[in-house]
């Protein structure tokens, strides 16, 4: 029997659902590890994030995303896992592309939790 592990994700920002294309990207761990010598490693805190390509639909919550600095972003993956990013805000230089109607969004936040 096959089991679904990938496919379109569902993303909500403070309750407003975005129409997205493709997948989403969220970190699995809150730290980045690097080996110093075999068997010994160091850790650095990582900023929790979520990357997603959204479609610039007529009801796209533009003002909410531009002005939001304490949003909750919930992402449901096709494998049943859910990633919640708290204290989220947009980073980078999001821009609306006229040729395909997409906006590449990257959210950073205070805490990311897998459920």
N, C-alpha and C positions, 0 to 999 in steps of 0.2 A: 504494500500500500504506500502510495506517495504522500509526502507531507509538504505543505506549502511553507517555504522559507523566505521567499522574496516577492516583491511586487510593489504596487503603488502604496504609499503610506498616506496616513491621514494626519493633518496638522491643524491644531486649533491654537489661536493666540487670544488669550483672555476671552474665550468662548466663541470667537469668530473663526469659522472654518475657512481655511485657504484652499483654493484649487491648485494642486501641485502636479508636476510632471516628474516621472522617474522616482528616484528614491530620496532618502534622507540620510544624513550622516551625523552620528552622535558618538562621543568617545565612550569607550567601555570602562575606563578607569579614571579616577580623579587625579592620578599622578602619572608622571612620565619617568620610567626607569631606564637607567643606563649602567651597563656593567663597567666597573672600575678595573677589576681583575677577576678572573673566573671565580664565581662563588660570592663575590662582593659587588654590591651595586649601590648607586645613589638614587634618590628620588627628588623630583621637583614637582611642586603643585602645578596643575594645569587649569586653565580657565575652562569651565564647562561651556559647551557650545552646541549649536545645531545648525547644520547647513541644509538648505532646501531650495529647489527651483520652483517658484510659484508662477501662476498664470495671472497676468494683469487683467482681471475680469472687471466688469462694470461695478460690482459691489466690493471690490478689493478694499480692505480697511487701511487705506494709505495714511490718513491722519493718525490713526491709532498706532501704527507701526513707527511712523516718523517721530512722534512725540513720546512714545512709551519708554519708560526707563525702569519700570518695575513690573513687567508683564510675566504671565505664566504661559509657557509654550508647551503644549502636550502633543506628543507624536506617537501614533499607533503604527507599529510595523506589522507587515503581513504575517510574520511568524508568531504574533500574539503578544510580543513584548511592547512595553510602553515606556517612553523616556519623557520625564517631566523636567523642564528647565525653569527654575524659579529666579525671580529678580532679573528677568531677561530684558535685553535692549539690542537694537540693531548695531552692527559694526561694519566697517569697510565703506565702500561706495556703491550701494545698491543703485541700479539704474534699470529703467524699463526699456527693453529691446523691442523696437517696432517691427522687426522682421518675423519674430516668432511669438511676440506677446509675453515673454517670460521676464521674471525678475529673479536674479540670484540673491537669496537672502542668507545672511549669516547672523545668528543670534549668539551673543555671549550672555552669561548670567552668573548669579551668585552660587547656585547649587544645581547640579544635575543628578537626577535619581532615576534608576531603572526599577520598574515595577513588574 
